[in-house]
């Protein structure tokens, strides 16, 4: 989920097809938008993996108790209004998406943000934004934290501090009839792959295409669609061969649709490893406090209940760590904040 510019992507890789007027939102889940339900009534989806997903505005979130000692550590400029202003992109079931009323942001990312806000004694103020906008708006102070499947990488730690809270994987998905087994660059040679612009997914594919070209093999053709729905429609209709998206989203679709399946999995930080983390402005003192709050909810069990609720238990961490530019290399080397359950 690094955020290179579109011009850079085009310069590196000529085999790119642009479909529509705008790129797919970074780290967004193609086809994630819930069907409209003007009544806003309760709606659940029973998936084949045994999870019952509540996609209604009435979330009845798991809550945590305020920790006065942690609340006292919140930087004064952030805590003075009594709110924790959190940005999310609301485009990726089950991570962050709009409920059946088409306006209420819900999902595992916001449930975790709620636990953090509760521990810090702050009101959760959720602001929906585009992937392209969260970096600048976090730097400007409009957002105090970002909970939107943001992966830690060497570029982002120059500008932001992080508090890790989930393992980070990307999934390849294809039609159920496909026989692909995606493990590396050779497996995507000559295929048409849809991907979000400015994401770690795109960064991985660009690197794999460079590897393919160095071997004299045909690179994959990357396709960028103007909407999430168009991306999944293209995949299900055969206009693209693969889609790469956050792994939890691909698993969700595999278990709630009859036409798609997961055909590969890769760490979002390939060729290294990375983690999903709450993102804050570098040096403002908030990330360490969020890490402490996360460790508190990991210990009391509410964190585990949130991930179980959304079918994400295999991506749970045993510990949250603050990751900054100063310690980034060390965290990459030790990988001490490892998932509590080994992902398949």
N, C-alpha and C positions, 0 to 999 in steps of 0.2 A: 504494500500500500504506500509505496513512495509516491511522490507527486511530481513526476517529470511533466513538462509541458507537452501539449499535443504536437507542437512544431518539432520538438526534440524526438518524439516518438516517430514521426513521419520521416525525419532525417535518418534515424537509425534503421528503420525497417520500411522498405518500399512496398512490401506485400501487405497493404492495409486497405480495407474497404470501409468507407464511411457511409452509413445509411441513415438518413434523416438529417435534422438540422442541429442536433446537439448530442454530445457523447453521453453514454450511460453513466449515471452518477457513480462516483468512485465508491467502491466497497458496497454498492447497492446490490440488492438481490433482484435479478430480473424476474418479473412476474410476481413480485411480492405484494403488490397492492391488493388489499382485501376488497371483495365485492361490496358494492355500496349497500348500506342497510339504513335508510333514512330514519327508521324507528329507533335505531341504536340499541335494540334489544339484545339479550344475551345470545351468543352464538359460540358453539364449540365445534372443534373438528377432532374426531377420534382417529388417530393415525395408526398405521400398522405396527409401529414400534411400541404401542401401548400408551403413548402420551396423548392426553386430551388437551388440545390447545384452546384456550379461551381467547377469542379474538374480539370480544365485545368491549365497549368503553368501560364497563363495570369490572375492573380487574381484581378488586379485593386483594391488593398487594400484600405480600409478606412484609411485616414491619419490624423495626428494631428500636430498642430503647436508647434514649440519649445518654451519652457518656460525658459527664460534666468536665472531666479532665481533658478529653479530646476537644470538646467544644471550646475550651479556653485556649487551645493551640491554634485555632483558625486565625489566619492573618487578619488584622483589624480592618483593612480596606475591603476584604472579601466578606467578612461576617457582619459588617455594620448595618446592612439592610435586612438581616435575618434570613437571607435567601442564599441558596446555592444554585446559580444560574448555569444550567447544563445544556449543551448543544447536542443534538442527535440528528441523523439524516432521515430517519423514518422510512427506510426503503428496503428492509431486509428481514423477512420472516425467518426465524422467530426472534431475531435480535432486536430490531427496532423498526416498527412499521405502524401504519395507521389502522385503528380499530374499524369495526364494521360501520361506524358512523362517518368514516372517511375524514375525520379531523382529530381524533384523540390519539396521540402517540403512545404506543405500548410496546412491550417486548422485554426480553431478558436484560438488555442494556439499561433500560429505565428502571427495572426492578432493582438492579444492583445500585444504580444511582440513588434510588430511594433509600436503600439501606444505609448508604454513606451519609446522605443528608440527615437521616434520623439520628445516626450516631453523633453527628456534629451539632445536633440541635437546630438545624436549619430547615426552612421550607424549600422543597424541591421546585424549582422554576425551570420547566423544560422549554427549550427553544428549538424548533425544527429549522434546519438550514440545509443547504446543498453541500456536497462533499467539497466542492471547489471553494466554498466560502469559510469553512470553519477555521482554517489556519490564520487568515487575516483577522477574522473577528475575535479569535482568541488572543492574538497579539494586541489588538486594539482595546481589549478589556470588556468587550460586549459579552463574551462567554468566559466563565470562570473555570469550567471543566468541560471536556468532551467525552461522552460515553457513546461511541458509535463504531465499535469494532475497529478501532484504530490500532494498528500494529506498530511496535517500536522499531525504528531503524536508525542507521547512522546519520541520515540527513535530518530527521526530525529532532533528534536530541540536541542539535545545534540551536533549536528555537524553543523547544518544549521540554518539560519534565513529565515523568510518567509514573503511575502507580498501577502495577500489573494486577490483573484479575481473571484472566482466562488464557488458556492455550490458544494458539493461532494456527489454523489450518485452512487451506483452500481445497475445494473439491471440484473435480471435473465431472460433468454430467452429460449424458447422451440419451438418445432414444432407447427404449427398453430392448429393441431388437439389435442394438449395436453390439459389436464384439470387441470394442477397444479395451485396453488395459493400460492406462496412462501412468507411467512411472518416471519418464524423463523425456528429453528433447526428441529422441528418435521416434517416440510414439505419437508425436503430433505432426510429423513431417507431411506436408501436402494437404493437411486438413484445414477446414474453415472453423475458426474458433472465435466466439464472441467473448468480449472482455470489457470491463469498465475502464475508462480513461483515468490516468493518474492514480492507479492502484498498485498494490504489491502484485496482484494478479498480472497486470500488464507488464510490470518489471520482470517477472519470472518468464513470461512468454517472449519478451524481447531478448532476454539472455539465451533462452533455448533456441530462438531463431538464429541468433548469432552463432551458436554452437553448430547448428545444422548447416549453415552456410559455410562454416569453416571446414566441414566434412564433405562439401559439395552436394549436400542433400537439399531438397526443396523445403523452404521454410513454411510454416503455417501462415495462412492468411487471417489476419486479425480483423474482426468486424465489429464496428461500434454502431449501436442502434440509438434512436432518439427517445425510446421509452423502454421501461422494464418489460411491459407486456409484449412489445414487439420482439424483444430478445428471446423470450421463451416460445413465442409463436414461431419464430424462425427455426428454433431448435426442434420443436415438435413436428414442424412441417418438413424438415429435411433441408432447409436452406442453409443451415450451418450444421457442422458435425458435432461440435462440442461447445459447452459453455463452462467457464471457470468462474467460480463465485465462492463466497464464504462457505466453508464446509457445513456448518449447521443449516444453512439455507438449502444446500443440495440434498442433505439428508431429509429435511422437512418435505421437499417435493417428492423425493423417492417414496416417502411413506404416506403421502396424501394424494398422489396422482397415480394413474395407471400407465402412463406412457413414458416416464423418464426414470433413469437410474443413475447411481453414482458409479463412475468407471475409473476413478483415480483420486488420489489425495496427496497433497504436498504441503510441507510447512510453509507458512506465509513469508517466512524470512529466507527462503531458499536462496543460496546454498547453505546458509547458516540457519539458526533457529530464532524465532521471535515470539513475543507474547502480545496479547491484546491488553491495552492499558488505558486507564483514565488519563487524559491529556490536559496539562495545565501550562500556563505561561512559564517559561524558564526563569527560575530564580525567585518566584513570588512566594515560595514557602508553603504552597498548598499541597503539592504532591506528597510530601512526607506525612502530612496529616491524613490524607485520603488513604495512604497505605496502612496507617495505624487503624483507621476505621474499618478498612477491609479485613485486616487481620482479626479484629474484634468480632466481625460477623462470620468470618470463617470459623473462629473458635466457638461461637455460640450456636452454630448450626444453621442460621438463617440464610447464609450464602449458599450452602448446599441445597437447601429447600428451593431456592430460586432457580438454580440450575436444573434441578430435578423436574421442576414445574415445566420447564421449556425443553426438556430432553437433552440437556447439555452436560450431564454429570461427568462424562468422560473428558471434558475439557476443564474440569475444576483444578485449581491450584491449591497446594497445601500452604502456601504463604504468599502474601503480596510483598513486593519489593519496590522501593523507589528507584527509578532508573533515570539517570541524567547523563549529560555529556561526559562528566568526570568519571563515572563508573561504568559507562556503557560497555567498553571493551571487556572489563572484568566480568560483567554479567553474561556476556556472550561466551566467555571461556568456561565459566563454572556451571551455567544453566541450573543454578541452585533452586530457583523457583519452578520446579518441574510439575507437570500435571500429576494429580493424585491418581488418576486412572489412565493407563496406557491406551491411546486411541488406536483404533483398528486401521 
